[in-house]
Amino acid sequence: MKHTFLRKINRLQLFTASPKINRSILKINNLTNDINKFTINRVNQTKNYSNTLKPTTNNVENIKFKNIGDRNLLVPYFPYGESDFASIRRSKQFYVDKTNLIPLLEESGKQLFFVRPPRWGKSLLLSMLSSYYDVNKKDEFDELFSGLWIGDENNWTPGKNQYYVLKLDFSIQVDGTADDINQRLHTKINTTIEGFLECYGMGGEVSINQNDSFDTYQKLIQLLVKRKGKLMVLIDEYDRFANKLMFENPEKYQLIVEGKRGDPTSSPIRSFFERLKESSATGLQDFRSIITGITPIALADASGYNVSSNISSDKIFGGLVGFTENDLRMALNNIDIIGNDQDITISTMKKYYKGYHFPGSKHALFNTTLSMFFLNKLVKDEPFRNAVLQKQEIPLSILTDTNTMISENVFATLASSVVSNDIIQQLLSKDYVEVTESIYPSLKLREIIDPPSNEEDIQKIRDNALSFMYYHGMITFTESSSKQMNPKQLLIPNEIAKVQYLEQLRRLISLRESDISTFINEPTQDNLKKLLWSILSKQETVFDNDMSEGGLQSCIESALRSYSLYRSKDFTLRAEKEYTNYHINGKEYTELRADLVISTDNDIFIIELKHLRPMYLSQYSTIRIWKPYMFKEKFKELLQADESQLLNMLVFQKWANKYVKVESILNEASSKVKQYAKKEQELLGNNDKTIHKFVVIQVGWPLIVRKVN
């Protein structure tokens, strides 16, 4: 049976021994030793940190923080995690002025596209632009912009307070079917349009089409044409839900983003971009849009918005987001950290946070979220402030903001690339890698996870992987001897990024050979549970109400895949293995798909996975809002339960709209895995391999593993 691109990205590739892989095995073993040494050093630093803190004898304890004007003292001076421009300005909080770039944005085109890594201040940028262009905020202009570059009337542009502003974001849940996700997107856009109409006193003037928000949008355009209005559409992180889908459920990603071949209307994302593109020719007095995101991948896959100007690599916008050293010195001046103390503080921030270069950035930039995290800690945490100013060694765990961690999915995707080992080796041995051509301004998902495998394409595969890493903030451009950005060399930007990188790498290659071989030689449910727990126990923080079965599979798959590629020729691995179920008119149709299939010379292991989210367990049904700390708390509760208690728990099945016992889900999965085994036996024919069938149910956090007879 022919496998489409979609099937290929849904299953693990089979790896065979080659001279390149044999060399990689030696390299990765050496690398593991280096990483272990690195980690031990960091652990020792953490132990020493609290022991070395002593009461300060200099003027640190007498720091008097300035009261900046009539700043509201009920809010922190540094707006960590805050992206509401108006709120920041009204509260007199710290803000780095980027308004001098507004005229350049206006001159660069009517429809703009801009990408930067996560947590770089894109949301705050759009919020500032919304406040500047919003016709409703004309009377608030002085309050919000006084003292900023654009606050001087000599710098005003024709667009000042002239637009109706529609602010969209695509942060929706991605569980359920493609139709469920499609409907959530329509609901999100419709709800935003309803709020827009109320905000501008147009409530009730547009009928909301609950099933087609694009029709609602078209009616909104028609209303604004009648009013001779100007419209600006701001889309914050357009690829937020697409990024989750592309790694955890490529099948849904293809339906939602790419659509069916030959039918552009089948993709809601593509359809929306088509409507956006057409907005400029509808008779509006003026139409502008600015779209921000993390990567250009979803836009390229949707391929329906080719009229936007991608300003991500325009040199004049190299510093559109991010902080310079001068910005941070201004922040430190404002809290009376000056002179030598300021130099010491800046030196620490440079080591751990500085190093990002984007095309056109004149100086190395600091990540905004990490900078606010550090500055807030400097103000609130006296032992931390003392440690910084006394030049003590501070453990990286104290300096790391978990909200800026690199996504597990991103790293797992990198680990699966045939070029990742060489890239990692170069980064750790030479500190930089070289790109053959350039970072690609447009990139498609299939070019990352299903590239052509011919040797002549290896350079393109490598440049694709480097582009993928660059967009996610894993690497950045180096600085040449003349202090200019070097467009051909990339490196890990700073100490924090390197630690995140190494820790992810360590997790992916840290499976013990004994755990694998014990399970293969003795395939009991206890040995499988031990193997899976060795993978999952390191990843508790990523399991929450958003983690799907696809996410659980990805965690296990990526670790086993890395192991099979670099360390073992004893087994091959496939995910989402399909079995032809029936024929109609000579065509094969598939309804059976096994989650994981491990094959050795003598055995086949079929594993069916189920992940039950905490919010669907009946005992937690009264919790309406889940705070991050709750997951760890509830996981501890669930770990206290024995297997019989877990099996008797009730879990809500959305598709059936009812509660069922976990045991019922286990029995259903057991029936499925028997079907897979039957089909596998048919494929084996006279081959005398032994088939072992397993079901794994993750109840929030703990595992139930059952070997099926």
TIZA-536581 format. One record per residue (C-alpha): x, y, z. Coordinates in pm, whole numbers, padded with zeros to 5 digits, always signed. Example, Ala and Ser with C-alpha at 12.3 -4.5 7.8 and 13.67 -1.06 7.14 Angstrom:
+01230-00450+00780
+01367-00106+00714
//
This chain:
+00000+00000+00000
+00130+00344-00093
+00202+00572+00199
+00127+00941+00155
+00340+01220+00301
+00096+01233+00590
+00153+00868+00679
+00527+00917+00660
+00527+01196+00913
+00297+00997+01139
+00530+00702+01174
+00885+00655+01289
+01143+00595+01022
+01338+00268+01020
+01707+00315+01081
+01978+00082+00955
+02344+00065+01038
+02580+00279+00833
+02937+00407+00875
+02795+00749+00958
+02575+00611+01237
+02859+00399+01375
+03073+00712+01401
+02777+00888+01563
+02754+00620+01832
+03111+00693+01943
+03051+01068+01933
+02727+01049+02130
+02890+00838+02403
+03164+01099+02441
+02900+01369+02439
+02705+01192+02714
+03013+01197+02939
+03062+01569+02874
+02699+01642+02954
+02710+01438+03275
+03017+01635+03391
+02838+01957+03300
+02530+01854+03499
+02732+01750+03806
+02899+02093+03807
+02558+02260+03797
+02428+02045+04084
+02732+02139+04292
+02670+02507+04216
+02312+02473+04342
+02430+02307+04664
+02686+02579+04723
+02452+02867+04643
+02260+02879+04971
+02572+02801+05176
+02772+03094+05041
+02511+03365+05086
+02612+03591+05372
+02466+03916+05501
+02612+04195+05292
+02854+04436+05447
+02851+04691+05166
+02578+04926+05056
+02365+04657+04886
+02123+04631+05178
+02074+05008+05171
+01957+05027+04810
+01673+05278+04786
+01456+05208+04484
+01332+05518+04311
+00966+05607+04310
+00935+05687+03939
+00695+05981+03924
+00352+05886+04056
+00406+05519+03969
+00141+05285+04109
+00332+05099+04381
+00072+04819+04387
+00223+04673+04069
+00583+04564+04005
+00796+04821+03827
+00913+04561+03576
+00611+04419+03387
+00712+04054+03371
+00459+03857+03165
+00257+04172+03091
+00172+04253+02730
-00096+04523+02770
+00071+04846+02659
-00201+05074+02798
-00187+04907+03140
+00194+04932+03152
+00187+05302+03064
-00093+05390+03306
+00086+05205+03586
+00412+05388+03507
+00594+05059+03463
+00919+05012+03276
+00881+05032+02897
+01143+05038+02622
+01040+05285+02353
+01004+05125+02008
+00768+05390+01871
+01033+05543+01644
+00977+05243+01415
+00607+05321+01357
+00670+05542+01049
+00895+05273+00900
+00627+05010+00955
+00372+05227+00776
+00608+05276+00483
+00694+04905+00455
+00357+04791+00327
-00012+04758+00403
+00008+04390+00506
+00309+04289+00715
+00437+03958+00852
+00690+03934+01137
+00830+03631+01323
+01052+03601+01629
+01112+03322+01885
+00862+03277+02171
+00859+03529+02458
+01027+03810+02269
+00769+04087+02316
+00562+04045+01999
+00233+04071+02190
+00340+04396+02357
+00446+04534+02018
+00099+04470+01873
-00065+04614+02184
+00137+04934+02142
+00042+04959+01773
-00323+04900+01862
-00315+05189+02111
-00154+05417+01853
-00389+05342+01563
-00718+05285+01752
-00975+05556+01675
-01129+05492+02018
-00808+05588+02198
-00767+05934+02050
-00844+06099+02385
-00595+05872+02565
-00304+05947+02334
-00121+06187+02566
-00162+05958+02867
-00024+05658+02677
+00244+05813+02456
+00365+06125+02636
+00742+06102+02680
+00784+05848+02399
+00932+05931+02057
+00594+05917+01885
+00445+06142+02155
+00609+06442+01988
+00357+06577+01736
+00638+06635+01488
+00671+06256+01465
+00304+06168+01422
+00205+05971+01113
-00115+06003+00907
-00246+05679+01060
-00254+05805+01421
-00590+05711+01581
-00751+05660+01240
-00838+05289+01241
-01089+05043+01376
-00859+04776+01520
-00954+04407+01512
-00718+04211+01741
-00716+03836+01682
-00529+03547+01836
-00559+03179+01752
-00504+03030+02097
-00754+02744+02089
-00761+02388+02224
-00650+02126+01972
-00811+01814+02114
-01102+01639+01942
-01157+01596+01570
-01052+01832+01292
-01413+01950+01278
-01402+02029+01652
-01088+02240+01605
-01239+02407+01299
-01548+02505+01498
-01339+02638+01788
-01153+02861+01544
-01481+02995+01405
-01611+03051+01759
-01291+03235+01857
-01308+03469+01556
-01683+03527+01597
-01641+03609+01967
-01363+03856+01883
-01579+04024+01617
-01869+04051+01864
-01638+04224+02111
-01512+04452+01833
-01869+04556+01744
-01955+04633+02107
-01631+04827+02153
-01708+05057+01859
-02080+05098+01928
-02193+04873+01643
-02350+04596+01849
-02626+04416+01660
-02534+04567+01324
-02371+04245+01198
-02541+03906+01217
-02301+03644+01353
-02277+03325+01148
-02197+03073+01422
-02073+02811+01176
-01875+03041+00946
-01678+03323+01104
-01536+03414+00763
-01888+03505+00652
-01919+03714+00972
-01591+03885+00886
-01716+03961+00534
-02030+04124+00678
-01811+04329+00912
-01611+04454+00614
-01933+04553+00436
-02048+04750+00742
-01716+04936+00764
-01731+05016+00392
-02071+05181+00449
-01923+05378+00737
-01625+05479+00520
-01398+05335+00786
-01038+05220+00797
-00960+04875+00935
-00643+04736+01088
-00623+04363+01168
-00359+04257+01422
-00299+03882+01463
-00087+03778+01760
+00107+03450+01716
-00098+03329+01423
+00067+02985+01448
+00007+02916+01818
-00234+02625+01779
-00083+02517+01445
+00255+02463+01614
+00097+02227+01865
-00090+02039+01594
+00204+01999+01358
+00401+01794+01610
+00129+01610+01799
-00120+01537+01523
+00008+01597+01169
-00311+01453+01023
-00522+01726+01180
-00253+01980+01094
-00283+01891+00728
-00663+01924+00736
-00670+02252+00931
-00369+02427+00778
-00294+02273+00439
-00643+02150+00352
-00734+01892+00092
-00542+01906-00232
-00732+02106-00494
-00979+02246-00240
-00838+02558-00069
-01168+02619+00114
-01117+02296+00312
-00848+02465+00524
-00994+02723+00765
-00655+02890+00810
-00604+02918+00436
-00961+03042+00388
-00913+03311+00651
-00590+03434+00494
-00766+03447+00157
-01035+03672+00309
-00766+03885+00468
-00590+03921+00135
-00914+04028-00033
-00990+04291+00232
-00775+04552+00061
-01000+04544-00246
-01337+04574-00072
-01386+04950-00080
-01255+05027+00269
-01098+05370+00308
-00782+05184+00405
-00689+04833+00516
-00378+04723+00699
-00275+04404+00876
+00019+04293+01086
+00065+03924+01163
+00319+03794+01413
+00428+03438+01482
+00714+03210+01577
+00794+03056+01238
+00681+03101+00877
+00594+02729+00853
+00215+02744+00896
+00187+03041+00661
+00390+02860+00394
+00181+02544+00436
-00144+02741+00414
+00000+02923+00108
-00295+03156+00093
-00144+03487+00198
+00121+03576-00055
+00054+03950-00052
+00211+04020+00288
+00557+04172+00322
+00779+03955+00542
+00976+04211+00742
+01138+03953+00973
+01475+03986+00799
+01451+04355+00709
+01753+04525+00859
+01557+04830+00974
+01350+04603+01200
+01635+04406+01357
+01560+04570+01692
+01180+04581+01666
+01161+04356+01973
+01421+04270+02237
+01639+04481+02469
+01982+04632+02411
+02245+04677+02682
+02157+05048+02695
+01791+04959+02758
+01892+04748+03057
+02128+05014+03192
+01835+05256+03183
+01628+05002+03379
+01903+04964+03640
+01944+05342+03669
+01574+05363+03748
+01616+05134+04049
+01937+05304+04166
+02177+05028+04065
+02454+05245+03925
+02829+05266+03880
+03028+04951+03957
+02717+04765+04080
+02553+04830+03745
+02857+04702+03555
+02858+04383+03764
+02486+04329+03703
+02516+04388+03330
+02810+04147+03315
+02592+03875+03473
+02305+03943+03233
+02540+03933+02934
+02670+03593+03035
+02332+03433+03080
+02086+03624+02861
+02265+03818+02587
+02367+03703+02244
+02078+03718+01998
+02140+03872+01657
+01870+03923+01398
+01930+04080+01056
+01986+04451+01111
+02027+04442+01489
+02318+04675+01562
+02391+04519+01899
+02340+04177+02054
+01989+04162+02200
+01851+04030+02527
+01531+03824+02545
+01264+04053+02692
+01087+03796+02910
+01411+03664+03060
+01529+04020+03122
+01207+04112+03305
+01234+03787+03503
+01589+03877+03612
+01512+04243+03692
+01203+04151+03893
+01408+03901+04091
+01671+04168+04146
+01410+04395+04305
+01215+04139+04508
+01474+03879+04611
+01740+04028+04841
+01958+03713+04865
+01958+03698+04485
+02050+04067+04458
+02331+04020+04708
+02462+03720+04515
+02466+03917+04189
+02638+04224+04331
+02890+04017+04528
+02979+03825+04209
+02883+03492+04359
+02834+03190+04133
+02457+03159+04088
+02312+02822+03983
+02144+02828+03646
+01824+02686+03794
+01785+03018+03981
+01845+03221+03664
+01619+03015+03438
+01259+03110+03371
+01068+02789+03297
+00822+02988+03084
+01095+03034+02823
+01200+02669+02800
+01235+02521+02453
+00934+02307+02363
+00972+01929+02400
+00808+01888+02059
+01057+02122+01893
+01353+01936+02036
+01208+01593+01954
+01165+01705+01593
+01526+01817+01580
+01644+01490+01734
+01476+01292+01455
+01663+01475+01178
+01945+01288+01002
+02166+01597+01039
+02099+01674+01406
+02393+01478+01544
+02644+01663+01326
+02487+01998+01417
+02499+01917+01789
+02860+01801+01770
+02968+02119+01591
+02783+02347+01832
+02943+02182+02133
+03293+02147+01991
+03331+02463+01780
+03059+02677+01943
+02910+02759+01602
+02772+02602+01284
+02778+02734+00932
+02475+02760+00706
+02534+02676+00339
+02306+02937+00184
+02103+03130+00439
+01822+03103+00689
+01518+03033+00475
+01249+03307+00491
+00985+03048+00401
+00977+02691+00525
+00727+02403+00501
+00667+02134+00760
+00743+01848+00523
+01087+01999+00459
+01166+01954+00828
+01018+01616+00918
+01007+01438+00583
+01292+01580+00372
+01433+01404+00065
+01706+01162+00165
+01943+01181-00133
+02298+01274-00049
+02289+01574-00284
+02008+01723-00075
+02192+01691+00256
+02299+02056+00257
+01941+02169+00204
+01822+01935+00481
+02088+02086+00706
+01991+02444+00621
+01625+02357+00683
+01714+02217+01027
+01923+02524+01110
+01639+02753+00997
+01399+02559+01219
+01633+02600+01517
+01686+02970+01443
+01316+03052+01435
+01264+02879+01770
+01549+03071+01933
+01778+02771+01978
+02055+02932+01774
+02125+03281+01648
+02369+03460+01419
+02723+03519+01541
+02897+03853+01561
+03196+03912+01333
+03522+04075+01442
+03385+04408+01316
+03088+04372+01556
+02854+04307+01263
+02619+04010+01232
+02772+03717+01042
+02489+03576+00822
+02674+03248+00759
+02750+03142+01116
+02509+03048+01396
+02567+02963+01761
+02383+02891+02086
+02329+03248+02211
+02406+03225+02582
+02457+03011+02889
+02086+02973+02965
+02007+02854+02613
+02300+02612+02623
+02179+02456+02947
+01826+02415+02813
+01972+02263+02500
+02200+02020+02685
+01935+01915+02934
+01695+01831+02651
+01970+01642+02473
+02063+01459+02792
+01703+01344+02835
+01684+01214+02480
+02003+01008+02503
+01987+00904+02869
+01785+00584+02831
+01982+00311+02998
+02065+00015+02777
+01968-00217+03062
+01609-00086+03063
+01576-00151+02689
+01745-00492+02686
+01560-00611+02996
+01225-00540+02833
+01325-00697+02498
+01461-01011+02663
+01184-01032+02923
+00875-00854+02786
+00669-00836+03103
+00434-00555+03192
+00656-00460+03487
+00961-00426+03263
+00770-00216+03011
+00642+00006+03290
+00998+00053+03418
+01117+00144+03068
+00836+00393+03003
+00870+00548+03347
+01241+00608+03286
+01132+00824+02991
+00828+00998+03136
+00947+01062+03492
+01173+01343+03364
+00885+01524+03194
+00621+01582+03460
+00608+01956+03389
+00482+01908+03032
+00182+01695+03133
-00126+01908+03186
-00478+01940+03046
-00334+02029+02705
-00126+01711+02674
-00297+01479+02424
-00244+01111+02346
-00032+01234+02057
+00184+01423+02307
+00230+01112+02522
+00325+00912+02214
+00572+01183+02104
+00751+01178+02442
+00804+00802+02430
+00867+00792+02057
+01137+01061+02052
+01338+00895+02331
+01320+00550+02174
+01389+00688+01829
+01703+00870+01945
+01822+00555+02121
+01761+00336+01817
+01940+00582+01590
+02251+00647+01797
+02306+00350+02024
+02132+00035+01915
+02085-00180+01608
+01885-00432+01809
+01540-00299+01722
+01348-00087+01477
+01057+00135+01563
+00743+00250+01388
+00467+00478+01508
+00111+00490+01376
+00169+00166+01185
-00123+00106+00950
-00289-00223+00870
-00506-00261+00559
-00849-00350+00685
-01060-00402+00373
-01078-00356-00005
-01345-00184-00216
-01321-00190-00594
-00958-00291-00572
-00862-00002-00338
-00715-00059+00006
-00869+00118+00305
-00719+00154+00651
-00901+00174+00979
-00641+00011+01202
-00338+00204+01321
-00109+00088+01603
+00052+00356+01820
+00397+00196+01856
+00546-00120+01704
+00896-00233+01809
+01057-00509+01603
+01358-00728+01680
+01496-01038+01507
+01274-01265+01716
+00989-01054+01852
+00734-00785+01772
+00598-00559+02048
+00272-00377+01977
+00189-00099+02225
-00143+00088+02242
-00128+00417+02438
-00403+00611+02613
-00360+00938+02803
-00645+01051+03031
-00629+01421+03111
-00673+01522+03477
-00965+01756+03404
-01173+01465+03267
-01143+01255+03585
-01468+01271+03783
-01300+01350+04116
-01159+01671+03963
-01472+01772+03769
-01549+02056+04012
-01220+02233+03933
-01313+02505+03685
-00975+02677+03653
-00656+02472+03672
-00358+02663+03807
-00010+02534+03706
+00075+02422+04062
-00235+02200+04073
-00100+01941+03832
+00191+01841+04054
-00044+01834+04352
-00302+01613+04179
-00033+01388+04027
+00093+01316+04380
-00263+01221+04479
-00298+00989+04181
+00038+00824+04252
-00095+00730+04598
-00375+00524+04439
-00320+00155+04370
-00402+00005+04032
-00748-00120+04131
-00842+00231+04248
-00718+00380+03921
-00916+00128+03718
-01236+00216+03907
-01200+00590+03850
-01452+00754+03620
-01334+00952+03318
-01547+01168+03089
-01555+01066+02722
-01638+01376+02519
-01738+01191+02205
-01988+00976+02400
-02084+01257+02641
-02072+01026+02942
-01848+00898+03221
-01695+00551+03193
-01457+00354+03413
-01088+00357+03330
-01117-00022+03323
-01363+00009+03033
-01107+00211+02833
-00843-00051+02915
-01068-00332+02788
-01149-00142+02468
-00779-00078+02403
-00705-00448+02468
-00954-00546+02198
-00787-00307+01956
-00436-00435+02019
-00560-00789+01952
-00682-00674+01610
-00343-00519+01538
-00172-00845+01637
-00398-01045+01407
-00307-00821+01113
+00061-00833+01207
+00047-01212+01209
-00101-01208+00858
+00191-00993+00742
+00444-01229+00904
+00308-01536+00727
+00537-01828+00808
+00781-01611+01000
+00796-01746+01354
+00841-01415+01537
+00656-01388+01867
+00404-01105+01896
+00367-00935+02236
+00066-00709+02295
+00057-00428+02551
-00186-00155+02656
-00060+00151+02846
-00310+00383+03016
-00178+00702+03173
-00429+00824+03431
-00323+01187+03455
+00031+01091+03556
+00064+00729+03686
+00077+00440+03438
-00130+00125+03412
+00049-00131+03194
-00123-00450+03086
+00013-00737+02877
-00272-00874+02665
-00299-01247+02604
//
